[in-house]
Amino acid sequence: MKSRQRVTVLGALNVDHIWQVPMLPRPGETILASVVQRQPGGKGANQAVAAARQGAPVTLVGAVGDDADGDLYRSQLIAEGIAVGCVARVAGVATGTAHVYVDPQGENLIVVDRGANARVDLAALGGVLADTAVLLVQLECPLEVAVGALQLAAQHGVRSILNASPPHPAFPWGAHLIDTVIVNEHECRECFGYTPAALAALSPADRCAWLVAHNVRHVVITQGAEPTLHVAADGAEVVPTFRVVPRDTVGAGDTFAGALAAELSGGREWGPALRYANVAAALSTLAIGAQAAMPRRAVVAAAIARDGAIHSPMPRVTEYLIRDFP
C-alpha cells in the first residue's frame, strides 16, 4: 500500500433537477414529468462522493456560488467526510445547475449550466498535491483548468486520472502525461476515433505507438452492461461487468471513476480495481439519482460476498439492494 492514499478531485459541483419522464423528449416535443427531484450533483462532486464512500480520504477542488445552494452543498460534502477547504465560494455567481431527464429504462439526457464552475481556480490545487496519491479530473470545468491540473500532477509526480467527459474537441492530447483516461464507448469514438473493439484489436506495436502519441499510460473504456476494456502497453484486458436490472443510470460513470480512483490510491492492482469499480457502478443504478444512489464500501463488499465470484451474474442483488440501501 502507498503511504499517501488521498484522492484529490478537481471538477464541477451542480444542483441536479431530476425529471422522471415516460420517454426522453425529441426535438420540438413536450413531455410531462411524473416525478421531479432536486439533488446534489456535478461530475467533480459526484466522483468525490463515490471515492469517499469507498473509504478513501478525499479533497475536492471546485467552486460554488455565494448562495443557499452553495452553502448547503458544502455542508453535505462535509457530512460525507470530504475536505472542502478548496471549494471556493464565488461572490455574485450562482451555484451550477443541471437538468436531468430519466426515462423508465434508466436512460437519461442532461443539460448543464456551469455557474460558479466556470470560476474554478487552480491556485488551491498546488497546496494539496503533496498529500495526493491520485488526482481525478473531468471536463465539466473550463478546459484550461483541467489541462493545468493534469500538468501540475505530472510535475509533482502524482498519478492522474482524466475522465474525458464531456469530450472537448480542443483537448490537447499528448501535451502532458496522463496516467489513466476513462471514457465510455461513445466518448472513445469522439475523443480517439476508435470503437472499443478497434482499439483493443490494435497490434502490440500499434497500441504502444498510439499510447505514446497520446501521452497516456492506460485507457479504460466503460460500455454500460457490456465488459469494461482496459488498454495498456502490455495488452488489452476485458473485465466483466456486474449484472443488475437498472432503475436509473445517472451517476453510474461517476461512481465507476470515483471507486476506481479510490482503489488505485490504496494500491490495488488493475484487475481487482476494475472489477471492484464495475460492481460499485452497477449497484449505483439500483436507486434514483447520482450521489443518493452511490453505494458505500460495505454494500459493495456485501454484494461481492453474496455473489461468491465477482465474474458471475448475481440474480438476487437487485431485490437485496432496493430493500437495504443505506
N, C-alpha and C positions, 0 to 999 in steps of 0.2 A: 504494500500500500504506500502511496506517496505521502510525504509529510504534510504537504498543503493540499487540501481537498475542496477548497471553496470553489463554487461555481459563481462567476460573475456574469450577469445577463445585462446586455445593453439593448434597449428596444422600447416599443410603444406600450402605453397604458391607455385603454379606451373603456368607456362605459358602453356595454353592449345592450342594444334594444333588440330582443329576440322575438320574432313573429312566427308563430306556428300557422302554416298555411296549408290548404288542401293540395296545392300544386305550386311550383315555382312560377312566378309571372313571366309571360312572354312580352316582347316589346308591344306597348300600347294596351296591355291587358291590366284590368283592375281585379285584385284578389282580396277577399275578406279574410282577415286573420281570425283564428279560433281562440288563440291564447297569446298574450303579449307579456313578456318578462323583461326585467331590467337587471343586468348582472355585470360584474367587473370582467373586463376582457383586455384585448390588445395582445399581440404576439409576444412582446417582451415580458409583460406581467404574467401572462399565461404560462410561459415556459419557466419563469422563475418559480411560480407556484408548483408546477409539475416537479421541478427538481427538488424543491423544499419538501414536498410530500414524500419523496423517496429518501429523505434523511440527510441530504447534502446541506451544508451551510451555504447560504445564498445571499449575494448582494445584488440589488437591482439598480441600474443606472438609467435614468429616464427623466420625464418631466410631466407634471400635471398643472392644471390651471389653479389660480388662487380662488377657487370656487368651492362650493359644498361638495361637489363630486370629487374634487382633488383631495380634500381633507378626509372624506370617507374612505377613499381608495387607499391612502397611506395607512390609515388605521387598520384596514382589512389586511394589508400586506404585513404589517407588524404582527397581527394576530396569527399569521401563517409562519412567523419566525424569520421573515425576510428582512435584511438590513436595508433601510430606506434612506440613509443619510445622503445618498447620491441621487435621490429622486427630488428634483428641484420643483419649487412652486413658482410658476411664471406669472407675474403680475399682468392683469388686463387681458388674459387669454383663457379661453375655456378648455377644460379637460377634453381630450379626444373622445370621439363617439363612433360607434359602428352600428349599422342596422343589418341584422342577420335574419334571413328568411329561410325557414326549415320546412321541408315537406314531410309527409308521413313515412317516407323511406329513409329519412335522415339526411338526405342531400340538402345542400344549402347554397345560397347566394349571399354575398357580404358587400356592403358599401360603407366606406370608412371616411370620416372627416378627421384629419390629423390633429387639429387644435394645437395644444401645447407640445405634442410630439415633434412638431417642426422646430422646436427650440431646444432639443437635447444638446447638452454641452459636453464635449469630450474632456474638458479640464478635470472633471471629477474622476475619470477612469484611471488616469495615471497613478493616483494615490492608492488604488486598491489592487492593482495588478501584482504587487509583490506578494500578496497573500492568496493569489488566484491560481488554481490548477487548470481550470477550463474557462475560457471566455466564449459565451454564446451570443451570437448577433443575428438579427433578421434584417429584412429590407423594408419594414414599415416606417422606420425612421429615415431622415434625409440620407441620400446616398453618400454624401461626403462624410457624414458622421460614421456610417457603417464601415466605409473604407478606411477612415482614420483609425477606428477602433481595431480593425484587423492589422493595420500597420503597427500600431502600438504593441499589440500582442506579439507579433513577430519580433519586434525589437527587444521585448522583455523576456523572450523565450517561453511564452505562455501558449499552451495548446489552444487553438482557436477552432470554433465550430460556427460555420455560416449556414443558417437555414435560409437559402436564397428564395425567400417568399415574402411578398410577391416578387416575381422576377423583374429585374430592371435592365432594359436593353443597353444602358450605358455602363453597366458594371465592368470594371477593368480587370477581367480575368487575366491572371499571370503577373499582375503588377506587384502583388505581395503574397508571401507564403500563407496558405490556409491549410491547416491540418485536415479538416473534415468539412465537406459540403453535404448538406441534407436537402434533397428535393423530392417531390412526388413525381409520378411518371409524366404528368403534363409539364411541370416545371423543368424536368430533364430535357424534354424536347425543345422547350422555349429557350433555355439557357445554353444548351450544348448542341442542339441539332441532332441528337441521337434518341431513339427509343431505348428503354432499358435493355431490351433484348439485344439490340445492335451494339450497345456499349459493352455488354457482357461478352459478346461474340468477337470482340477485337482480339487480334493475335497478341501474345505477350509483349512483343516489341512495340506494336502499335498502341497498346494500352499504356505502357510506360511512357512512350513519347507523348501521348495525349495528356497524361497526368503532369508531366514535366512542363508542357506548354501552358497548362492552366495553373501551374504552381500550386497544385493540390495533392495531398497525400492519400486521402480517402474520399470516395463519393458514396453516399448512402441514398438509395432510391426507395421510397415507400410506394406501395401500389395498392392501397386500400386493403381489401381482403386477400389479395394475391401476395406471394412471398416478397420480402424485402431483399433488395440486392445491395451487396457491399463490394465495391470495386476498389482495388488497391494494386500496387505494383506486383505483388506476389500472386494475384489471381482475382477471380470474381466469385464471391460466396453468395449462395441463395439461402435465406433464413426464413423458415416457415412462419406464417402469422398465426394468431390465436383466434380460433373460430367462435364468433358470437353472432347473435341477431341484433344489429344496431338499432337504437332508438333515435340517436342524434350524433352525427359525425363531427359537429362543431368542436374544435379544440383537440381532436384526435392527433393531428400532426404536431401540435404544440406539446401535447403530453408525451409523444414519442421523443421529440427533441430534448425536452427537459429531463426525461427519465434517462435517455442515453448520456447526456452530459453528466448527470449525477453518477451513473455507473462508471463512466470513464474517469471522472475525477477521483473516484475511490480506488482506482487501479484495476478495475475489471477488464479482462481481455475482450477482444472484439466479439467473438461468437456469443458468449454468455450475455454480454452487454446488449447486443442487438436483440437477442431472444427475449430478454427481460423488457426492453423498451417496447417490443411488439405486444407483449402481454398487457403492459400498462396502457398502451394506446387503445387496444381492443376493449379493455374494461371501461375506458372513458366514454365509449359510445353507448353505454347502457343507461345513462341518465341524461337529462336535458341540460344544455348549457356547456360552457367551456370549463372554467375553473370549478364550478359546482360539481362537475362530473368526474374530476380528476381523482383517481384512486390514491390512497395512501399506501405506504410500503407494506403494511400488514395485510391489506386487501390483495395486493399483487401476490404476495407470498402465499396467502391462503388459496388463491386461485391456482397457482402453480402446484401447490401441495395436493389440492383436491383433484387436479388432473392427473398427477402422478408422473407426467412426462411433458416437458414444455413443447415438444414437437407435435403432440396429438390434439385432435379436436376435443372439446370439453362440453359435452351435451347439457350439463346441469348448471353451468356457470351463470347463465342469464337469470334464471329464477333466483339463485342464491344472492346475486348482487343487487337485483332490484329490491329484494326484501331487506338486505343487511347493509346497504351502502352507508358509510359513515357520514 
